Amino acid sequence: MDLFEAMKERRSCRAFLSDPVDEDTILKILEAGTWAPSPLNAQPWEFMVVTGGAVKKAIFNEAEERRKWGQEVSGWKWLGGYRVDFLKSAPVIIAVIGDPKKTGLDSFLEEGGVGYQHACAAAIQNIHLAAHALGLGTLWFTLFDRQVIREILEIPGEKTPLALICLGKPAKPSPAPPRKKVKDKVRFIR
Ligand SMILES: Cc1cc2nc3c(=O)[nH]c(=O)nc-3n(C[C@H](O)[C@H](O)[C@H](O)COP(=O)(O)O)c2cc1C
């Protein structure tokens, strides 16, 4: 698969078939994640692979709570119709956990280091592209309280669950949300 095509054609998938994804495939996709760049090559990511119904249900319940909270605090009407059922239907949920200690010189800044989060984001994008290249759908999901997810997944307090990636066979194609013209986003300084 051509890389440029893959980057354009990858879509956020919010409807999955129940077909399982085998562990070798999951490992292949996660290995692609580990080839992402990171500050000082600190590789600040860890992955937890959830396939069990009970934990998925607990994650779903948390996302539902957050969705309701989000609607209240934002007043955004669309959140009333936004469903997180994909957290139950996706055969796999991958938690991407970052280690704030594994960051670069930015750790000495007053606001603290964020390089580890950037590196995890790069790994997440690699995971999305690798899954897409293998014909699988993914969703980068962040509508959760980090402390609640820590408790559900028994993640130690010093590490941070940054994203949940739903993974599985797409139940249907997803339309491409439009992009702004690149020229409107670029300024050349010559
Ligand atoms: C940091 C980040 C957080 C996101 N969180 C969510 C989320 O919580 N729920 C969701 O449905 N999509 C989430 N998305 C997916 C975006 O909605 C999606 O990427 C965007 O609408 C563009 O669509 P596309 O991925 O199909 O190109 C997130 C994406 C990013 C990069």
The ligand as a MOL file (V3000), in Angstrom:
LIG
                    3D

  0  0  0     0  0            999 V3000
M  V30 BEGIN CTAB
M  V30 COUNTS 31 33 0 0 0
M  V30 BEGIN ATOM
M  V30 1 C -6.2100 13.4050 19.9810 0
M  V30 2 C -7.4540 12.8680 19.3180 0
M  V30 3 C -8.5470 12.5690 20.0990 0
M  V30 4 C -9.6980 12.0280 19.5190 0
M  V30 5 N -10.7280 11.6560 20.3420 0
M  V30 6 C -11.8450 11.1030 19.8010 0
M  V30 7 C -12.8910 10.6590 20.6450 0
M  V30 8 O -12.8260 10.7160 21.8750 0
M  V30 9 N -13.9960 10.1390 20.0630 0
M  V30 10 C -14.1090 10.0000 18.6880 0
M  V30 11 O -15.1510 9.5050 18.2280 0
M  V30 12 N -13.1250 10.4000 17.8690 0
M  V30 13 C -11.9920 10.9470 18.3800 0
M  V30 14 N -10.9510 11.3130 17.5590 0
M  V30 15 C -11.0710 11.1030 16.0910 0
M  V30 16 C -11.4060 12.3980 15.3500 0
M  V30 17 O -12.7490 12.7500 15.5730 0
M  V30 18 C -11.1490 12.1800 13.8370 0
M  V30 19 O -9.7880 11.8630 13.6420 0
M  V30 20 C -11.4780 13.4400 13.0050 0
M  V30 21 O -12.8580 13.7030 13.0440 0
M  V30 22 C -11.0710 13.2490 11.5270 0
M  V30 23 O -11.6660 12.0760 10.9650 0
M  V30 24 P -10.7600 10.9340 10.3000 0
M  V30 25 O -9.9000 10.3520 11.4070 0
M  V30 26 O -11.7230 9.9220 9.7490 0
M  V30 27 O -9.9460 11.5660 9.2360 0
M  V30 28 C -9.7800 11.8350 18.1000 0
M  V30 29 C -8.6630 12.1590 17.3210 0
M  V30 30 C -7.5070 12.6580 17.9160 0
M  V30 31 C -6.3110 12.9340 17.0570 0
M  V30 END ATOM
M  V30 BEGIN BOND
M  V30 1 1 1 2
M  V30 2 1 2 3
M  V30 3 2 2 30
M  V30 4 2 3 4
M  V30 5 1 4 5
M  V30 6 1 4 28
M  V30 7 2 5 6
M  V30 8 1 6 7
M  V30 9 1 6 13
M  V30 10 2 7 8
M  V30 11 1 7 9
M  V30 12 1 9 10
M  V30 13 2 10 11
M  V30 14 1 10 12
M  V30 15 2 12 13
M  V30 16 1 13 14
M  V30 17 1 14 15
M  V30 18 1 14 28
M  V30 19 1 15 16
M  V30 20 1 16 17
M  V30 21 1 16 18
M  V30 22 1 18 19
M  V30 23 1 18 20
M  V30 24 1 20 21
M  V30 25 1 20 22
M  V30 26 1 22 23
M  V30 27 1 23 24
M  V30 28 2 24 25
M  V30 29 1 24 26
M  V30 30 1 24 27
M  V30 31 2 28 29
M  V30 32 1 29 30
M  V30 33 1 30 31
M  V30 END BOND
M  V30 END CTAB
M  END
